[in-house]
Amino acid sequence: MSLVSAFVPIWILTAVGYAACRWGLLGEAAASVLGRFVFHLAMPSALFLALSRMPLSVFDGRSLLAFAVSTAAVIGFGWVGASWLFGRRPGERPIWGMAAGYVNSANLGIPIATQVLGNVSFLAEVVLLQVLVVTPVILVALDRHSDPAGRVRVRRIASLPIRNPVILASLLGVACSAAGLRLPSAADASLTLLSAAAVPAALVALGASLHAPAPAQVEPTARVEPVAPADRVEPAEPAGLAELAVITALKLVAQPVVAYVTGLALHLSAPQLLAVVVCAGLPTAQNTFIYSQEYGVGEAVTNRAVLVTTTLSLATVAAAATLLG
């Protein structure tokens, strides 16, 4: 029952966002506005606080390597498979791969790790891997495809950590942790209040997006340049059942299996193996939807992938806990 209770708030808040949009309570731009609030303000605050408070001494190289291998394998296959299997355009492929292999390590990972693993020490490593390694790779690819000519501009990519609030906040958090710095109480309290809005706002935005049709063209922000003309002329096809089935299978079956096999090869202990497999079996993070919304690509895939994998991931986590616990 404790596992089910960890999923209930996610389902409820997503339903609230859908109902609020359906009943016209938040306006037509609700999903977009909420998504940008999360991306630019709430999520960076949450990541900065989490990473600045986490000692860097908690790392375990072999366990993290097993998780990293499963993440790279699944995201890589999803990235390429989006083109081979479903003809997705280059700008959509990074988001497709992210939907297949980027786990919900925050709002769902924390209660699951607490209930199943007894602590969140390995989950903290997963958070660092995703925000400092996986996220920059995905965002660099998305940033490149937002250029009208599809050019790779070294200066633009090199400045991405400064222009992107998610990466910048993560780097600052790690730096503060390494230096042992602590914010003044007023600043810490303010960021704590702001970060508390990240999860509920992202879930409400996700629910709102499930009702509101994804626009063919997204208004560019100061950070994201307009998408290529070809992308604006040909709006993306909505995610079909086949795509959702493949993403779900990659996320909830392939990734935990790869993590398990890699963990065995690295001779992980039983508790380490359980931690790796449980974390690999977490559903697609709602951050995936926030990023797709911010860059205006793959929204039809990500909003449904988050919902479906979140609904079904309880079975994967429960199976891992039963077989390996």
N, C-alpha and C positions, 0 to 999 in steps of 0.2 A: 504493500500500500504506500510505503514511503516513496518508492520510485514513481508511482503514478502521481503522487502529490507534487512532485517536482515539475511535472509537465502541465498540470492543470492551469497555473497562472499564464503560461504561454498561450495555451489554447483560448483562454478567456479574453486576454488582451487583444489577440488577433481578431477574435469575434467582435469585440467592442469596436475596433477600428473599422471593420467591415460594416457593422450596423450603423455607426455614426456617419459613414460616407453614404450608405444607402438611404438614410433618412435625411440627408442634407444638412447635418449639424455642423460640419466642419468646412463646408465649401468645396468647390471643384478642385482646388489646388492643394487640398489637405495632405495627400500623400507626398507631393513634391516638397512642400514647405517643411513638414515634419522630418522628411528624409534629410534635407539640408541642415536642419537644426541638429540632428543627431551626428551627421558627418562632420560638421564644422565646429560644433561646440560640445555637445554632451559626450560623445564617444571619445574625443581626445582627452577630456577631463578625466573620464573613468580610466583610460589606459595610463595616463600619467600617474594618477594616484596609486593604481595597482602596482605598477612597475617600480615606482619610487619607494614603495614600502616593502618590496620583496628583496631579501638578501640574495646576492648573486651566488652565494656559496651553496645554494640548494641544487645545483645542476648535477645530473647523473648522465654521463655521456652515452652509455650504451642504450639505456632506455629511450633517450631522446633520439638517438640514431635510428632505432627501430621505428619510432613514430614518424621520423622524417622520411624514411624510405617509403613507408606506406603512403604518406602524403604526396611525395614526389611522383610515385608510380600512378596513383589514381588521378591526380591533377593533370599529369602529363598525358595519360590515356584519354581523359575527358577533353583536354585541349585539342588533341589531334582528332579524336573520334567525333567531335562536334562538326568537323569538316567532312571527314570520310563518310560518316553514317547519315548525317542530317543536312549537309550542305550549308552549315552556318558560316557567315562571313567572318573575315579575320578579326574585326572588332568585337565580335560576340564570343569567340573561342576562349579567351582568357576567363571570362565570366562563367562560361560553361564548365571549364575545368575547375574553377573555384567552387561552383555549386556541387561538384562531385566529390571534392576532397578537403574543403575548408570547414573545420568542425566548430560547433558552437561551444567554445571553451569558457564563456563568461556566465550568462544568466542561467543556462542549463547545465553547463559543465561543473560549476561550483556545487550546486546541491547534489548532483549525481556523484561527484567525487567524494563529497562528505558522507553520503549514505553508503556507497559501495566500497570505497577505498579507505575511508576513515580519516583522510586528510587531503589537502589540495596542493601538496608540494610538487608532485609531478605535473599537475595541471598548470602550475605557474610556469614551468618550463615550456609547456605547449603554447601558452599565451605568448611567451617571448619568441619562440620559433615562428609563430604565425605572423605576429605584428612586425618583427624585425627582418624576417627572411622572405616568407611567402607573400605577405602583403606588398612589399616593395616590388617584387617581381611582377605581380598581377597589375599593380598600378602603373608601373613603367610601360607594360604592354598596352594598357588602356590609354595611357597618356599619348603613346605613339600613334595609336589609331584614331585619336581625336584630332590629329593634325590633318588638315584638308588634303595634303599631298602625300600623306603616309610616310613622311620623312622621319629618320632618326636623328634628332638634333642633340648632340652630346651636352651642350650647355643647358638645354631645357631639361634633359633627364638628370643631369648632375644637380640641378637645383630643385628636383622633385621633393627631397626631404624638407626643404624650406617652404615650398609652396603647398605641400600636402599636410594638413593638420594632424592626420592619424599617425603618419610616420614621425613627424616632428615631435609630437607629444610623447611617443614611445621612446625616442632617442633621449629626450630630456629626462624622462622617468628613469631610464637605465643609468644615465649620468648622475642623477641625484642619489640613486641607490649606491652606486660605486663610491661616490664622494661622501656618503653619510649625511647628506644635507636634508634638512626638514624645512618646510614652508612655515612662514608666520601663521599663527592660529587663524587670523581673519581670512587669509588667502586659502588655507586648507579647508576651512569651513565652507567658503564660497564654492570651491571646486567640488567639494563633497556633495553639496546641494545640486550643483549642475550635473555631476556625473550620475546622480541617482535617477535622472530623467532619461538616461541613454537607453536602457533596456525597454521600459514601457513605451517610450516614444517610438522606438524602432519597431516594436510589435504592433502598435496602433497604425503606424505608417504601412506596415506590411498588410494588415487587414484592410486598410483603406484602398491599397493598390489592387486587392483582389476584386473589388467592386468597380473601381474606376478603370476604364480601358487605358492601356499604356499609350501615350502620345507618339505619333510618328516622328516628331521633332522635339527635342528638349532645348529649352532656352539656355544658352551658354552662360556660365558664371564667370567671374573674374579669373578663376583658376583654370577652368576647362575651356579650351577653345572649341569652336563649332565643329561638329562632326563632318565627315566627308560628304560632298554633295550626293554621291551615289547612295550613302546611307539614308540621306533625307528623302531621296526620291523613292527608294524601295524599303518600306517599313518591314521590320522583321516579322516572319511568320510566328504565330503563337505556338507555345510549346504543346506538342501532341502527347498522347499517352505513351508512345514508344520512347520519346525523349525522357519523359519523367520516369519511366520504368528503368531505363539505362542509368540515369543519374542516381536513382534510389538504390539500384543494385550495386553501383560503384561505391556509394557512400556507406551503406549499411551492411554490405556483405564483403565486397572486395577489399575495402580499406582495413577492416578488422582482421581479415584473413591474412593479408600481406603483413600487417603488423605482428600477428601471431607467429607466422613462419619466420620472419626476420628476428623476432625476439628469441625464438628457439635456437636459431643459428648463432645468436650472440650469447647464448647460455644465460639468459636472464633468470632470476629467481622467480618463484611462483607469484609473490606479491608484485614484483616488477612487471611480469608478463600480464597480470590482471590489469594493472594500471595502464599499460600501453594499449591493450585491446579495448578496454572500456573507453578510453579517450578517443581512440580511432573510430569507435562505433557511435560517437555523438553525432547528432544530425547536422545538416548544413546550417552555418551561422547566418543570422539575419543580416550581418554585415555584408554578406554577398549581395543581398537585395539593395542595401544602401549604396554600395559601390556601383551597381548596375544602374541604379536610378540617377546617381550623380553624373555618370558618364553617358547616360541615355542609350545603353545597349543591353540587350538580354533580359529586360524586365519581365517579359512574358515567361521566361524560363525560371528565373530566380525566385519570384514570389511564390510560384507553385512548388518549386523544389524545396524551399524552406518549410512550407506547410506540410507537404507529404512526408518528407524525411523526419520532421519533428513528430508527426503523428505516429509513424511506424518505428521510430528508433527505440522506443521502450522495449520492444521485443529483442533487438540486438543487444542492448545493455543488460537486460535480464538474462539472456542466454549466456553472455560472457561471464556474468557474476555467478551463474549456476554451474557452468562447466569448469571455470578456473578458480572460483572462490574457495 
